[in-house]
């Protein structure tokens, strides 16, 4: 996976089985097209000066062979199932499903998805065992559940879950729009819209007979979370006067609603409910009760679902958030009238749910709340940032006790803030970036103030903050870009000041006065690969084993972030007349063009083929040219 991801991403990775949520709230109605988000201006400048870039690659598939067709091919949404990575390539307003193992021979088209009127509703899917289950368009059935085993014959519609005609457009079939896929051993759970039942929770084994409805809500389902070998979910049924929580083991008999209070408002989790020791936590409040928004706990049963503790006594809201489990506790931030918003922890019992420490002593609100953020697990405790009127926002560590919750160091002396960020835990240490006297620096900590180690200044005196930055783990070391008199080059740290140094001056000043700007470090086995710039030619791909001698240029090409599948690197190149999905075998010299499509640019068109969201490679959107 890419090493420049969030150090503790939400569940999921490059080939995640976690759901990718659509933003279209009305799946049965075609949405207006959302313009693309990123401009290709830098790529255009590059091609004007280096028009021969990329011509050495051999073409496998030209997805859109007509150079006069005003459309483009944008590979996105990579997911791995079995030996293959599945991805979608958009041809204008059509999404095609492909699969690859990173080689020319095994990159094939599985489903064309032609005529899809829901141009903005990006395909969704996840792996279950060796199958890829996904939503796709069928001209007769609409947007429905499909499956693939990686072969053309084994890629087909599983079941039409919403038969009939779209009531908003009689020329279109009704669509169930499957989404929010969550994989468990007994099957793939997902939700889909059905004509008579509304949003319905399903489980499937990839067969029509094995696709079973479990529960329906006329309004909404959300928060699907794996809970051991069961699934918990939140349902909203305003028209029925019911809302609450449900649980399922994948059978109708084993699917039940264990919380159905019409007046309880549950705060929807960002992605999933935090789970600890057979329980999960959430924030909720009763509309007509005597309590505000407080911390609740559930074991998935009616009896075991209750208010855990009234942190802000009475009708006030403690509003728990920033949940992070580590060791024996679930840590979170919450507010009370005496201490303001501070760090709390729970072991799942009322007596074990306590304020860890009043870091910013005083009452409610600014400046009497430390407002803990960016909680990261470290050595059975949490590393986080917190602010006080005396020190500003600085790095803190807690082992769950008052005594063990300490300021690591006031790095930016006085009331100014060092604004720690980019936390990355590697083994028993955590690396992070923070400011001192306005200078950004790299630090390492074990969580104890006496063990804080200054590793390296980041940037130069002239431009201390103007470098791209991200920490990437490489074994027990970290890789990062940094600037010195040689420009911005790749650096490495083993956690000691002596072991923190520039790997190599890849782009000497006489060739590139600003450096190579290394980025997108991606590990495959005992090597890491990265993109870097060379003023005398196109973007390059470098390789390192962590030593100067082993840091070398490997290939020419690559524009977007690198991704890994097996021993292959993948990257999407936006060229002047094409998108290219490139593949490099780490042990071979010649790259391959797996896919290639044609597009034309005009003054109103933008494209953004790839972006990382929570560690998952997804498509942001692309305006259909001439559409």
C-alpha positions in Angstrom: 0.0 0.0 0.0 1.1 3.6 -0.3 3.2 4.7 2.6 1.9 8.3 2.4 -1.5 7.4 3.8 -2.9 8.6 7.1 -0.8 6.8 9.7 -3.9 5.2 11.3 -6.5 5.1 8.5 -10.1 4.2 8.9 -10.6 0.5 8.3 -9.7 -0.3 4.7 -6.7 -0.1 2.5 -5.8 0.1 -1.1 -7.7 -3.1 -1.8 -10.2 -2.7 1.0 -13.4 -4.6 1.6 -14.8 -1.6 3.4 -17.6 0.3 1.7 -17.1 3.4 -0.5 -20.1 5.5 0.0 -21.9 7.3 -2.8 -23.0 10.9 -2.3 -26.2 10.5 -4.3 -29.1 10.4 -1.9 -31.6 9.5 -4.6 -30.3 6.4 -6.4 -33.4 6.0 -8.6 -32.9 9.4 -10.1 -30.1 10.3 -12.5 -28.0 13.0 -10.8 -26.6 16.2 -12.3 -23.0 15.8 -13.3 -20.5 17.0 -10.8 -17.5 18.7 -12.5 -14.1 17.2 -11.9 -12.0 18.6 -9.1 -8.4 18.8 -10.1 -6.8 20.6 -13.1 -4.3 19.0 -15.4 -2.4 22.3 -15.9 0.9 20.9 -14.5 0.7 17.8 -16.7 0.0 20.0 -19.7 3.1 22.1 -19.1 5.1 18.9 -18.7 3.9 17.5 -22.1 4.6 20.8 -23.9 8.2 20.5 -22.9 8.5 16.7 -23.1 6.2 15.5 -25.9 7.9 12.2 -26.2 7.3 11.2 -22.6 5.8 7.7 -22.3 6.2 6.6 -25.9 8.5 3.7 -25.0 5.7 1.7 -23.2 4.0 -1.1 -25.1 0.2 -0.8 -25.3 -2.0 -3.6 -24.1 -5.6 -2.2 -24.4 -6.8 1.0 -25.9 -10.1 1.3 -24.1 -11.2 4.2 -26.2 -9.5 3.8 -29.6 -11.3 6.6 -31.5 -9.0 9.7 -31.2 -11.9 12.0 -32.2 -14.2 10.8 -29.4 -14.4 13.6 -26.8 -14.0 11.2 -23.8 -11.3 9.8 -21.5 -10.4 6.6 -19.6 -9.8 7.0 -15.9 -8.9 3.8 -14.0 -10.1 4.1 -10.4 -11.5 2.3 -7.3 -9.0 -0.6 -7.1 -10.1 -3.6 -4.9 -8.4 -6.9 -4.6 -10.1 -10.3 -4.5 -8.1 -13.5 -4.7 -5.2 -13.1 -7.1 -6.6 -10.1 -9.0 -7.2 -6.4 -8.5 -10.5 -5.1 -9.9 -10.9 -1.6 -11.0 -13.2 0.7 -13.1 -12.2 2.7 -16.1 -14.6 5.5 -17.2 -15.2 6.2 -20.9 -17.0 9.5 -20.7 -20.2 8.5 -18.9 -19.7 4.7 -19.0 -17.9 2.7 -16.3 -16.1 -0.5 -17.4 -15.0 -3.2 -14.9 -11.5 -4.6 -15.5 -9.3 -6.9 -13.6 -5.5 -7.3 -13.5 -2.6 -9.0 -11.7 -0.3 -6.3 -13.0 0.6 -8.2 -16.2 -0.4 -7.6 -19.8 -1.7 -11.1 -20.2 -4.0 -11.0 -17.2 -5.6 -7.5 -17.7 -9.0 -8.1 -19.2 -12.4 -6.3 -19.6 -15.2 -8.0 -17.6 -18.2 -5.7 -17.8 -18.9 -2.7 -20.1 -21.7 -1.1 -18.0 -22.9 0.8 -21.1 -25.9 3.1 -21.1 -25.8 3.8 -17.3 -27.9 6.9 -16.7 -26.5 7.4 -13.2 -23.3 9.0 -14.4 -22.4 10.4 -11.0 -23.1 7.2 -9.0 -19.7 5.7 -8.9 -19.4 1.9 -8.8 -19.2 0.3 -5.4 -17.9 -3.1 -4.5 -15.8 -5.3 -2.1 -14.1 -8.7 -2.0 -15.7 -11.8 -0.4 -13.5 -14.9 -0.5 -12.4 -15.1 -4.1 -15.3 -13.1 -5.5 -15.7 -9.4 -6.2 -19.3 -8.3 -5.5 -20.3 -4.9 -6.9 -23.1 -2.8 -8.2 -23.3 -2.3 -11.9 -25.8 -1.2 -14.6 -27.8 -3.6 -16.6 -30.1 -2.2 -19.4 -33.0 -4.4 -18.3 -32.5 -4.7 -14.6 -31.0 -1.3 -13.7 -28.3 -0.6 -11.1 -28.1 -4.0 -9.4 -25.9 -6.6 -7.6 -23.2 -8.2 -9.7 -20.4 -10.7 -9.1 -17.1 -11.7 -10.7 -14.6 -14.5 -10.2 -12.2 -12.7 -12.5 -13.4 -14.4 -15.7 -15.8 -13.1 -18.3 -18.1 -16.1 -17.9 -18.1 -15.7 -14.1 -19.1 -12.0 -14.3 -22.8 -11.6 -14.2 -25.9 -10.1 -12.6 -26.6 -11.9 -9.3 -30.2 -10.8 -8.9 -32.6 -8.0 -9.8 -33.5 -6.8 -6.3 -35.9 -4.1 -7.5 -37.8 -5.4 -10.6 -40.1 -3.0 -12.5 -40.0 0.5 -14.1 -38.5 3.6 -12.5 -41.5 5.7 -11.4 -39.6 8.9 -12.2 -38.6 7.8 -15.7 -40.7 5.2 -17.5 -37.9 4.5 -20.0 -35.6 3.2 -17.3 -35.8 0.1 -15.1 -36.1 0.4 -11.4 -32.7 0.2 -9.5 -31.9 -1.1 -6.1 -28.5 0.6 -6.0 -26.6 -1.8 -3.7 -24.1 0.0 -1.4 -22.1 -0.2 1.9 -20.6 -3.6 1.4 -19.2 -5.3 4.5 -17.5 -8.7 4.3 -18.0 -11.3 7.0 -17.1 -15.1 6.9 -20.8 -16.1 6.3 -21.4 -13.7 3.4 -21.3 -10.2 2.1 -23.7 -7.7 3.8 -24.9 -4.7 2.0 -28.0 -2.4 1.7 -30.2 -1.9 -1.3 -33.5 -0.2 -2.1 -36.5 -2.3 -2.8 -39.8 -1.1 -4.2 -42.1 -2.4 -1.4 -39.7 -2.3 1.6 -37.5 0.7 1.1 -33.8 0.4 2.2 -33.1 -3.3 2.9 -30.2 -5.1 4.6 -29.1 -8.1 2.5 -26.6 -10.9 2.8 -25.2 -12.8 -0.2 -22.9 -15.6 -1.1 -22.7 -14.4 -4.7 -25.7 -16.5 -5.9 -29.3 -15.5 -6.6 -30.6 -18.1 -4.2 -28.1 -17.1 -1.6 -29.0 -13.3 -1.7 -31.4 -12.9 1.3 -33.2 -9.9 2.6 -32.7 -9.5 6.4 -34.3 -6.3 7.5 -36.0 -3.3 5.8 -36.4 0.4 6.8 -38.5 2.8 4.6 -36.0 5.7 5.3 -32.4 4.9 5.9 -29.7 2.4 7.0 -26.3 3.5 8.1 -23.3 2.7 10.2 -22.9 -0.9 9.1 -20.1 -2.3 11.3 -18.5 -5.7 11.7 -19.1 -6.8 15.3 -17.2 -10.1 15.8 -18.9 -12.5 13.4 -22.1 -10.4 13.3 -23.1 -7.0 11.8 -24.6 -4.1 13.7 -26.3 -1.2 12.0 -28.3 1.9 12.6 -31.8 2.4 11.1 -33.9 5.4 10.7 -37.7 5.1 10.1 -39.2 8.5 10.7 -42.4 7.6 8.9 -42.9 4.6 11.2 -41.9 6.6 14.3 -39.0 4.2 14.9 -35.3 4.4 14.9 -32.5 2.5 16.6 -30.0 -0.3 16.2 -30.1 -3.8 14.8 -27.8 -6.8 14.7 -27.5 -9.8 12.2 -25.7 -13.1 12.0 -26.6 -13.4 8.3 -29.9 -15.2 8.8 -33.4 -13.9 9.0 -33.9 -15.6 12.4 -30.6 -14.1 13.6 -31.5 -10.6 12.6 -33.2 -8.5 15.2 -33.7 -4.9 16.4 -32.4 -4.5 19.9 -33.0 -0.8 20.3 -36.2 0.8 18.9 -36.7 4.0 20.8 -38.4 6.6 18.5 -37.2 9.5 20.7 -33.5 8.5 20.9 -31.2 10.4 18.5 -28.1 8.4 17.8 -25.0 10.3 16.5 -24.1 8.5 13.2 -20.5 7.3 13.3 -18.1 8.6 10.6 -17.5 5.2 9.3 -18.1 2.5 12.0 -18.9 2.1 15.6 -15.8 1.8 17.9 -15.6 -1.8 19.3 -13.9 -3.0 22.5 -14.2 -6.4 24.3 -17.5 -7.5 22.8 -19.1 -4.1 23.1 -19.5 -1.0 20.9 -19.9 2.6 21.8 -22.0 5.5 20.5 -23.3 8.9 21.4 -27.0 9.4 21.8 -29.6 11.6 23.4 -33.3 11.3 24.2 -35.6 14.0 22.9 -37.9 14.0 25.9 -35.5 12.6 28.5 -33.6 14.3 31.3 -30.2 13.5 29.7 -28.3 15.2 26.9 -26.1 13.6 24.2 -24.1 11.1 26.2 -22.0 7.9 26.0 -23.9 4.7 25.4 -22.7 1.1 25.2 -24.2 -2.1 23.7 -23.4 -5.8 23.4 -26.0 -6.2 20.7 -28.9 -7.1 23.0 -31.7 -5.0 24.4 -30.7 -5.7 28.0 -27.0 -4.8 27.2 -27.8 -1.5 25.5 -27.9 1.4 27.8 -26.6 4.8 28.8 -23.1 4.0 30.1 -22.6 7.2 32.0 -24.1 10.7 32.2 -20.8 12.7 31.8 -22.6 16.1 31.7 -25.2 15.6 34.5 -28.7 16.6 33.5 -29.7 17.9 30.1 -26.3 19.1 29.0 -24.4 17.4 26.2 -21.0 15.8 26.7 -21.0 14.9 23.0 -18.4 12.1 23.0 -16.2 12.0 19.9 -12.6 11.3 18.6 -13.0 7.6 19.6 -9.8 5.5 19.6 -9.3 2.0 21.1 -5.9 1.1 22.5 -5.0 -1.6 25.1 -7.7 -2.1 27.6 -9.6 1.2 27.0 -11.5 3.1 24.4 -10.4 6.8 24.6 -12.5 9.7 23.5 -13.0 13.4 24.1 -16.0 14.7 26.0 -17.2 17.8 27.8 -18.6 18.4 31.3 -19.6 21.6 33.1 -16.6 21.5 35.4 -13.7 20.6 33.1 -14.8 21.5 29.6 -13.8 19.2 26.7 -11.1 16.8 27.9 -9.7 13.3 27.5 -11.8 10.5 28.8 -11.5 6.7 28.7 -13.8 3.7 29.3 -13.4 0.0 29.9 -17.1 -0.6 29.2 -18.2 -0.1 32.8 -19.7 3.0 34.6 -16.9 3.0 37.2 -14.3 2.5 34.5 -15.6 5.5 32.5 -13.6 8.4 33.9 -12.0 11.7 33.0 -8.4 10.9 32.4 -7.1 14.3 33.2 -8.3 18.0 33.2 -5.5 19.2 31.0 -6.7 22.7 30.5 -8.1 23.4 33.9 -11.2 25.6 34.2 -14.8 25.5 33.1 -16.6 25.0 29.8 -15.5 26.3 26.4 -12.5 28.4 25.3 -9.9 28.6 26.7 -10.7 26.1 29.4 -10.9 23.0 27.2 -7.9 21.1 25.9 -10.0 19.7 23.0 -7.9 16.5 22.4 -7.5 15.6 18.8 -5.8 13.1 16.4 -5.7 10.2 18.9 -3.2 7.5 17.8 -2.6 4.2 19.6 0.9 3.9 21.1 2.1 1.3 23.6 -1.4 0.5 25.0 -2.0 4.2 25.4 -2.7 7.1 23.1 -0.6 9.9 21.6 -2.6 13.0 20.8 -2.6 16.8 20.6 -4.1 19.1 23.2 -4.1 22.8 24.0 -3.7 24.9 27.1 -3.5 28.6 27.7 0.0 28.2 29.0 1.5 26.0 26.3 -0.8 26.2 23.2 -1.5 23.0 21.2 1.3 20.5 21.9 1.9 16.7 21.8 0.6 14.7 24.8 0.6 11.0 25.8 -1.7 9.1 28.1 -1.6 5.5 29.5 -5.2 5.9 30.8 -4.2 7.3 34.2 -4.0 10.9 35.5 -0.4 10.5 36.5 0.5 8.9 33.2 -1.1 11.7 31.1 1.7 14.1 30.4 2.8 16.8 28.1 5.6 15.4 26.0 7.2 18.7 25.6 6.3 22.4 25.0 8.0 22.4 21.7 6.9 26.0 20.7 7.7 27.8 24.0 5.1 29.9 25.6 1.5 30.2 24.5 2.3 29.6 20.8 1.4 26.1 19.4 3.7 23.6 17.8 0.7 22.0 16.1 1.9 18.4 16.0 0.7 16.4 13.0 1.4 13.4 10.8 1.5 11.0 13.7 2.9 7.6 12.6 3.4 4.7 15.0 6.2 2.2 14.1 6.7 -0.5 16.7 7.0 1.0 20.2 7.7 4.5 18.8 5.7 7.2 17.1 7.1 9.8 14.7 5.4 13.2 14.2 6.0 16.7 12.8 5.8 19.8 15.0 7.1 23.4 14.9 9.7 24.9 17.2 10.5 28.7 16.8 8.6 28.5 13.6 10.7 25.7 12.2 9.1 22.4 11.3 10.9 19.4 12.7 10.7 15.7 12.8 10.5 14.0 16.2 10.2 10.5 17.7 8.7 9.5 21.0 7.9 6.4 23.1 5.2 8.4 24.9 7.5 9.6 27.7 8.8 13.2 27.9 12.3 12.1 28.7 12.4 9.9 25.5 11.5 12.6 23.0 14.1 12.7 20.3 14.7 15.6 17.9 15.6 14.0 14.6 15.8 16.6 11.8 14.8 20.1 10.7 12.4 20.0 7.8 13.0 22.5 5.0 15.5 25.3 4.8 15.7 28.7 6.4 14.4 30.4 3.3 11.5 28.0 2.9 11.0 26.1 6.2 7.5 25.0 5.4 7.3 24.8 1.6 8.0 21.1 1.0 5.5 18.3 0.4 5.5 16.1 3.5 4.3 12.7 4.6 5.7 10.0 6.8 5.9 6.5 5.5 6.9 3.4 7.4 9.7 1.2 6.0 10.3 -1.7 8.3 11.2 0.1 11.6 12.4 3.2 9.8 10.5 6.0 8.2 10.9 7.6 4.7 10.1 11.2 4.0 11.0 14.1 1.6 13.1 16.9 3.1 15.0 20.0 1.8 18.6 21.0 2.5 21.3 22.7 0.3 20.8 19.8 -2.2 17.1 20.6 -2.7 14.1 18.4 -1.8 15.4 14.8 -1.7 14.5 11.4 -0.1 15.5 11.0 3.5 15.3 8.1 6.0 15.3 7.9 9.8 15.8 4.8 12.0 14.6 6.8 15.1 18.0 8.2 16.0 19.5 11.6 15.1 22.6 9.8 13.8 20.5 7.5 11.7 18.4 10.3 10.1 20.0 11.5 6.9 19.5 12.1 3.2 19.4 8.9 1.3 20.8 10.3 -1.9 21.0 13.5 -4.0 18.9 12.0 -6.9 18.6 15.2 -8.9 21.8 17.2 -8.5 21.4 21.0 -8.3 23.1 21.5 -11.7 20.3 19.6 -13.2 17.4 20.4 -10.9 18.1 23.4 -8.6 15.0 22.6 -6.4 15.6 18.9 -5.9 13.8 15.8 -7.0 10.7 16.2 -4.8 10.3 12.5 -4.0 6.7 11.4 -3.2 4.3 8.4 -3.0 6.7 6.0 -1.3 5.3 2.5 -1.8 6.8 -0.6 -0.3 7.1 -4.0 -2.0 8.9 -6.5 0.1 12.3 -5.2 1.2 12.3 -2.3 -1.2 10.4 1.0 -1.4 9.6 2.8 -4.7 8.8 6.5 -5.2 8.2 9.1 -7.8 10.6 11.9 -8.3 11.1 14.8 -10.7 14.0 15.5 -13.1 14.0 18.8 -14.9 15.8 17.3 -17.9 13.1 14.7 -18.5 9.8 13.2 -17.4 8.9 12.0 -14.0 11.0 9.1 -12.8 10.5 6.1 -10.5 13.2 5.5 -7.9 13.9 2.5 -5.7 15.6 2.2 -2.3 16.6 -0.5 0.1 17.3 2.1 2.8 21.0 2.7 1.8 22.6 5.3 -0.4 24.0 2.7 -2.7 20.7 1.0 -3.0 18.8 4.2 -3.9 18.7 4.2 -7.6 16.6 5.3 -10.6 14.6 2.4 -12.0 12.1 3.6 -14.6 10.9 6.6 -16.5 7.2 7.4 -16.2 4.5 7.6 -13.6 2.6 10.8 -12.7 0.0 9.9 -10.0 0.5 8.1 -6.8 2.0 4.6 -6.9 0.0 1.6 -5.8 1.1 -2.0 -5.3 -0.4 -5.4 -6.3 1.9 -8.3 -5.6 5.3 -7.5 -7.1 3.9 -4.9 -9.4 3.6 -1.1 -9.2 0.5 0.7 -10.7 0.2 4.3 -11.6 -2.2 6.3 -13.8 -0.6 8.8 -16.1 -2.6 11.8 -17.4 -1.1 12.5 -20.8 -2.1 15.2 -23.3 -4.2 12.7 -25.4 -4.7 9.8 -23.0 -5.0 8.3 -19.6 -2.6 5.4 -19.2 -2.6 2.7 -16.5 1.0 1.7 -16.2 2.5 -1.4 -14.6 6.1 -2.2 -13.5 7.4 -5.5 -12.3 9.8 -4.7 -9.5 12.3 -7.2 -10.9 12.1 -6.2 -14.5 13.1 -3.2 -16.5 10.4 -2.6 -19.1 7.1 -1.1 -18.0 3.8 -2.0 -19.6 0.8 0.1 -20.5 -2.1 -2.0 -19.2 -4.9 0.4 -20.4 -5.0 3.5 -22.5 -7.9 5.9 -23.5 -8.2 9.1 -25.4 -9.5 12.5 -24.2 -9.4 16.1 -25.4 -9.2 19.1 -23.1 -11.1 22.3 -23.3 -11.3 25.4 -21.1 -14.1 24.0 -19.0 -13.0 20.5 -18.5 -11.0 19.1 -15.5 -10.1 15.7 -14.5 -9.0 13.9 -11.3 -8.4 10.2 -12.0 -7.2 9.2 -8.6 -7.3 10.3 -5.0 -6.6 8.6 -1.6 -9.5 8.7 0.9 -8.8 6.9 4.2 -6.2 4.8 2.5 -8.5 3.8 -0.4 -7.8 4.7 -4.0 -10.9 6.2 -5.4 -12.1 8.3 -8.4 -13.1 11.9 -7.6 -15.1 12.6 -10.7 -14.5 13.7 -14.3 -16.7 16.0 -16.4 -17.8 14.5 -19.7 -16.3 16.6 -22.4 -18.9 17.9 -24.8 -21.6 16.6 -22.5 
